[in-house]
Amino acid sequence: GLWFSNTYASGTRTVRGLEALTASFPPIPTVSILRRPGNDGIATWGRVMHDLGYQTSFLYGGYGYFDNMNAYFGVNDYLVLDRTDFPKETVMFENVWGVADEFLYDNVIRTFDMEAATDKPFFAHIMTTSNHKPFTFRPGLEQLRIPAEGGGRQAGVRYADYALGYFLREAVRQPWFDNTIFVVVADHGARVYGKAEIPLETYEIPLMVYSPKHIAPRQVDTLMTQIDIAPTVLGLLGQSYEAP
């Protein structure tokens, strides 16, 4: 697939990443559009895909009332599924932030299987939660914790990477995999504190667009930010659309 080596987050909080990814909206002063009144029926990536005939959904491992996420996605053409919607027997580990990534992904695949059975294409925005303090994950993955580091953020990053690999290996086994484009991107980097000038290097985030049957491996060094992702992927799909 495509690896974008020069990509930056729009802000330092999840809601800033979400508004940029869903609406290509740059950050404006005070609060994100996710938390503002009158944010229903705006132009979103979900709305574009919905109008193109896709089933659209937002799947989150935590409680979506946090930062008004469920309300925002729910009034902007997304079916919302958070940790309260996942069958208890499918969740083997969770913490205060939410369902461990592996078990969120299990429910994502179950949802995609049901949607694929309708013969309509599907589009989903998936948000994981494991890479937050306390950075805990299930027993049996102790190799992800290097004793010298004692766990912490580095272990959280390793678990996020492990779980993403698990998801993609499971997805390969599904009949819908060959005709699916996967976009892997962070919401933001490590938290920034203080009154210093913006430390630009902490805004750098990973971005990968992966579809081995359709996209040849290539590295793209062009400067990118989260507001560029939706139009870039829609261009890869060859879809025309109207949006302000």
DOTOR-461073 format. One record per residue (C-alpha): residue in three letters; x, y, z. Coordinates in steps of 0.25 Angstrom, whole numbers, plus 5000, padded with zeros to 4 digits. Example, Ala and Ser with C-alpha at 12.3 -4.5 7.8 and 13.67 -1.06 7.14 Angstrom:
BEGIN
['Ala', [5049, 4982, 5031]] ['Ser', [5055, 4996, 5029]] 
END
This chain:
BEGIN
['Gly', [5000, 5000, 5000]] ['Leu', [5004, 5015, 5002]] ['Trp', [5012, 5019, 5013]] ['Phe', [5011, 5035, 5015]] ['Ser', [5024, 5038, 5022]] ['Asn', [5021, 5053, 5025]] ['Thr', [5007, 5054, 5032]] ['Tyr', [5003, 5062, 5043]] ['Ala', [4992, 5063, 5053]] ['Ser', [4982, 5075, 5053]] ['Gly', [4983, 5076, 5068]] ['Thr', [4986, 5069, 5082]] ['Arg', [4973, 5063, 5085]] ['Thr', [4964, 5052, 5079]] ['Val', [4953, 5061, 5076]] ['Arg', [4962, 5070, 5067]] ['Gly', [4966, 5058, 5059]] ['Leu', [4952, 5053, 5058]] ['Glu', [4947, 5066, 5052]] ['Ala', [4959, 5067, 5043]] ['Leu', [4957, 5052, 5038]] ['Thr', [4942, 5053, 5037]] ['Ala', [4940, 5067, 5031]] ['Ser', [4953, 5071, 5026]] ['Phe', [4951, 5083, 5036]] ['Pro', [4963, 5090, 5041]] ['Pro', [4964, 5093, 5056]] ['Ile', [4957, 5106, 5060]] ['Pro', [4959, 5114, 5074]] ['Thr', [4952, 5109, 5086]] ['Val', [4945, 5095, 5085]] ['Ser', [4944, 5085, 5074]] ['Ile', [4932, 5084, 5065]] ['Leu', [4929, 5071, 5071]] ['Arg', [4925, 5078, 5084]] ['Arg', [4918, 5090, 5078]] ['Pro', [4903, 5092, 5076]] ['Gly', [4898, 5092, 5062]] ['Asn', [4907, 5081, 5057]] ['Asp', [4897, 5072, 5051]] ['Gly', [4895, 5070, 5036]] ['Ile', [4909, 5076, 5033]] ['Ala', [4917, 5071, 5021]] ['Thr', [4925, 5058, 5026]] ['Trp', [4932, 5047, 5020]] ['Gly', [4921, 5038, 5025]] ['Arg', [4911, 5047, 5018]] ['Val', [4918, 5046, 5005]] ['Met', [4919, 5031, 5006]] ['His', [4905, 5029, 5010]] ['Asp', [4901, 5037, 4998]] ['Leu', [4909, 5028, 4989]] ['Gly', [4901, 5016, 4994]] ['Tyr', [4910, 5011, 5005]] ['Gln', [4906, 5006, 5019]] ['Thr', [4914, 5016, 5029]] ['Ser', [4917, 5013, 5043]] ['Phe', [4926, 5018, 5055]] ['Leu', [4931, 5007, 5064]] ['Tyr', [4938, 5011, 5077]] ['Gly', [4944, 5003, 5088]] ['Gly', [4940, 5012, 5099]] ['Tyr', [4927, 5020, 5104]] ['Gly', [4924, 5029, 5092]] ['Tyr', [4917, 5039, 5101]] ['Phe', [4931, 5044, 5104]] ['Asp', [4934, 5057, 5096]] ['Asn', [4920, 5056, 5090]] ['Met', [4925, 5046, 5080]] ['Asn', [4912, 5037, 5079]] ['Ala', [4903, 5049, 5077]] ['Tyr', [4912, 5055, 5066]] ['Phe', [4914, 5043, 5058]] ['Gly', [4899, 5039, 5060]] ['Val', [4894, 5052, 5054]] ['Asn', [4904, 5052, 5043]] ['Asp', [4900, 5039, 5035]] ['Tyr', [4908, 5029, 5043]] ['Leu', [4902, 5016, 5051]] ['Val', [4909, 5017, 5064]] ['Leu', [4914, 5005, 5072]] ['Asp', [4922, 5006, 5085]] ['Arg', [4926, 4997, 5096]] ['Thr', [4911, 4996, 5101]] ['Asp', [4907, 4990, 5088]] ['Phe', [4917, 4978, 5088]] ['Pro', [4913, 4965, 5093]] ['Lys', [4919, 4962, 5107]] ['Glu', [4924, 4949, 5103]] ['Thr', [4933, 4955, 5092]] ['Val', [4941, 4964, 5101]] ['Met', [4952, 4957, 5109]] ['Phe', [4959, 4969, 5114]] ['Glu', [4955, 4984, 5116]] ['Asn', [4959, 4995, 5125]] ['Val', [4954, 5009, 5129]] ['Trp', [4957, 5014, 5115]] ['Gly', [4950, 5003, 5108]] ['Val', [4950, 4990, 5101]] ['Ala', [4964, 4984, 5098]] ['Asp', [4967, 4986, 5083]] ['Glu', [4967, 4971, 5079]] ['Phe', [4953, 4970, 5084]] ['Leu', [4948, 4983, 5078]] ['Tyr', [4954, 4977, 5065]] ['Asp', [4947, 4964, 5067]] ['Asn', [4934, 4972, 5067]] ['Val', [4938, 4980, 5055]] ['Ile', [4939, 4968, 5047]] ['Arg', [4926, 4962, 5052]] ['Thr', [4919, 4975, 5048]] ['Phe', [4926, 4975, 5034]] ['Asp', [4922, 4961, 5032]] ['Met', [4907, 4965, 5034]] ['Glu', [4908, 4977, 5025]] ['Ala', [4915, 4969, 5014]] ['Ala', [4904, 4959, 5014]] ['Thr', [4895, 4970, 5010]] ['Asp', [4903, 4972, 4997]] ['Lys', [4904, 4987, 4999]] ['Pro', [4918, 4993, 5001]] ['Phe', [4922, 4998, 5015]] ['Phe', [4930, 5009, 5021]] ['Ala', [4934, 5010, 5035]] ['His', [4942, 5019, 5044]] ['Ile', [4948, 5010, 5056]] ['Met', [4955, 5017, 5068]] ['Thr', [4963, 5009, 5078]] ['Thr', [4966, 5012, 5092]] ['Ser', [4977, 5003, 5097]] ['Asn', [4988, 5013, 5095]] ['His', [4984, 5021, 5108]] ['Lys', [4988, 5021, 5122]] ['Pro', [4989, 5011, 5129]] ['Phe', [4993, 5004, 5117]] ['Thr', [4988, 4990, 5121]] ['Phe', [4985, 4978, 5113]] ['Arg', [4981, 4963, 5114]] ['Pro', [4990, 4953, 5121]] ['Gly', [4999, 4945, 5111]] ['Leu', [5005, 4957, 5104]] ['Glu', [5016, 4959, 5114]] ['Gln', [5026, 4960, 5103]] ['Leu', [5021, 4973, 5099]] ['Arg', [5026, 4979, 5113]] ['Ile', [5041, 4981, 5113]] ['Pro', [5045, 4980, 5128]] ['Ala', [5055, 4991, 5127]] ['Glu', [5044, 5000, 5122]] ['Gly', [5033, 4995, 5132]] ['Gly', [5022, 4996, 5122]] ['Gly', [5016, 5010, 5120]] ['Arg', [5014, 5017, 5107]] ['Gln', [5024, 5008, 5099]] ['Ala', [5017, 4995, 5104]] ['Gly', [5004, 5002, 5099]] ['Val', [5009, 5005, 5086]] ['Arg', [5014, 4991, 5084]] ['Tyr', [5000, 4986, 5088]] ['Ala', [4993, 4995, 5078]] ['Asp', [5003, 4990, 5067]] ['Tyr', [5001, 4975, 5071]] ['Ala', [4985, 4977, 5071]] ['Leu', [4986, 4984, 5058]] ['Gly', [4994, 4972, 5052]] ['Tyr', [4984, 4963, 5058]] ['Phe', [4972, 4970, 5051]] ['Leu', [4979, 4970, 5038]] ['Arg', [4982, 4956, 5038]] ['Glu', [4968, 4952, 5042]] ['Ala', [4962, 4962, 5031]] ['Val', [4971, 4955, 5021]] ['Arg', [4962, 4942, 5023]] ['Gln', [4949, 4949, 5020]] ['Pro', [4942, 4949, 5006]] ['Trp', [4941, 4965, 5007]] ['Phe', [4956, 4967, 5009]] ['Asp', [4961, 4968, 4994]] ['Asn', [4951, 4979, 4991]] ['Thr', [4954, 4987, 5004]] ['Ile', [4963, 4999, 5006]] ['Phe', [4969, 5000, 5020]] ['Val', [4973, 5014, 5025]] ['Val', [4982, 5014, 5037]] ['Val', [4984, 5027, 5044]] ['Ala', [4986, 5033, 5058]] ['Asp', [4977, 5043, 5064]] ['His', [4989, 5051, 5070]] ['Gly', [5003, 5049, 5076]] ['Ala', [5007, 5050, 5091]] ['Arg', [5001, 5061, 5099]] ['Val', [5007, 5075, 5098]] ['Tyr', [5008, 5083, 5111]] ['Gly', [5013, 5097, 5114]] ['Lys', [5014, 5110, 5107]] ['Ala', [5026, 5107, 5098]] ['Glu', [5026, 5109, 5083]] ['Ile', [5018, 5097, 5076]] ['Pro', [5028, 5085, 5076]] ['Leu', [5025, 5081, 5062]] ['Glu', [5031, 5067, 5063]] ['Thr', [5021, 5063, 5074]] ['Tyr', [5010, 5065, 5063]] ['Glu', [5016, 5055, 5053]] ['Ile', [5007, 5043, 5052]] ['Pro', [5006, 5030, 5044]] ['Leu', [4998, 5029, 5031]] ['Met', [4996, 5016, 5023]] ['Val', [4986, 5013, 5012]] ['Tyr', [4986, 4998, 5010]] ['Ser', [4979, 4990, 4999]] ['Pro', [4989, 4979, 4993]] ['Lys', [4979, 4975, 4982]] ['His', [4978, 4990, 4977]] ['Ile', [4989, 4999, 4982]] ['Ala', [5004, 4996, 4979]] ['Pro', [5014, 4998, 4990]] ['Arg', [5020, 5013, 4990]] ['Gln', [5025, 5023, 4999]] ['Val', [5019, 5037, 4998]] ['Asp', [5027, 5048, 5004]] ['Thr', [5018, 5060, 5001]] ['Leu', [5013, 5068, 5013]] ['Met', [5000, 5063, 5018]] ['Thr', [4991, 5066, 5030]] ['Gln', [4978, 5059, 5034]] ['Ile', [4969, 5068, 5026]] ['Asp', [4975, 5063, 5013]] ['Ile', [4972, 5048, 5016]] ['Ala', [4957, 5048, 5012]] ['Pro', [4959, 5054, 4998]] ['Thr', [4972, 5046, 4996]] ['Val', [4964, 5033, 4999]] ['Leu', [4952, 5037, 4990]] ['Gly', [4962, 5040, 4979]] ['Leu', [4968, 5026, 4980]] ['Leu', [4954, 5021, 4979]] ['Gly', [4951, 5029, 4967]] ['Gln', [4938, 5034, 4973]] ['Ser', [4932, 5048, 4970]] ['Tyr', [4925, 5055, 4981]] ['Glu', [4920, 5069, 4985]] ['Ala', [4924, 5076, 4998]] ['Pro', [4927, 5090, 5002]] 
END
